[in-house]
Amino acid sequence: MARIPYAATPQYEELRRESCFPEDTVPSNAFRMLGHAPAIGSSVLRLMYTILGEADLDFGLRELAILRVSQRYQAWYAWAQHVAIARAIGVDDEQIAALERGEFMNEIFSHRERIVLAFTDEIIDNLRVSDQTFAQARKEFSPRELVELLLTIGSFRMISGLLTTLDIELDEPRELSCWKWPTRLHKNMLQHGLC
């Protein structure tokens, strides 16, 4: 049970309107909790929407970073939501299982994926990436991708804190509906035959 009640429908509707989400957006427990702070909550949702769909960072790499943050912070609500997204864009079940166990330094992850996961761990552990890890990341990623990775990690650390501190309950599983995804993510899902 959540530590505070979810926002009432009028608060949720204000959040949804301010976030520019469609009227038929299903009110998830996370959205309903953000409804207590509609101005900030709607800004958070717009940021998440942008991270999920408008970043240049490869969608699979982004989802691996989000899953790693969720696993490390035991944010099982975010984990469940993003396992579904990761699968929908083609992240391998073996990789998801390895992340769930806290393992990522093996051959099922590519060199770039291991760099992203090490980068994520160092941010979580130290709030700073070592010179060695940064040098490896700099060889593989553009400045834009590095900044997007940092913003993704930071944003999901914030969301993980909200989800775990308030004990937000898992929603009933829903089928991912492709037409509601941000444009670039939707195109990626179409290219992989996932929609």
C-alpha positions, 0 to 999 in steps of 0.5 A: 500500500502506498504511504500516502493516498494517490491524488484524486481524479481532478488532480490527476486530470490537471497533471495530464492536461499540463503534461500534454498527454492525450485525454485517453492516457491511462492513469497509472499509479505513478501518474496518480501520485505525481498528481499531488504536484501537477506543475512539477509532476507534469514537467517530470512527465514531459522530461520522461517522454522526451527521454523515452522518445526524442533522445539520440542515445540508442533506445536499447542502451537507454533502456539498459541504463534505466533497468540498471538504475531501477535494479540498483535502487530496487524500484520494482515499479520502474523495473516492471514498466521498463522490462516491458519497454525493453522487450518491446524494442528488442532487448534480449530476455537473457540480458534482462535476467542478467541485469535482474541478478546484478550481472553485466560484465559478461559476453551477453552484453556488447562492449558499448552496453558494458560501458553504459552499464559501468557508467551507470553504476559509477554514477550511482556509486560515486556521483561521478564517473572515473577518468578511465570509464569516461575515456571509454565512453568518450570513444564510443559516444558523442557529447550529445549521447553522453549528456543524454545518458547522464540525464537519463540516469539522473532522471531515473534516480529521481523517479526511483526515489519517488517510487520506492519512498512512497511505495507506489504499487505496481499497476496491472500489466497493460499491452504496449500500444505503439501509437502512443509512443513518442515519434522516434521510439515508435519509428524504432519499434516499427523498424524492428517489427515490434508494432 
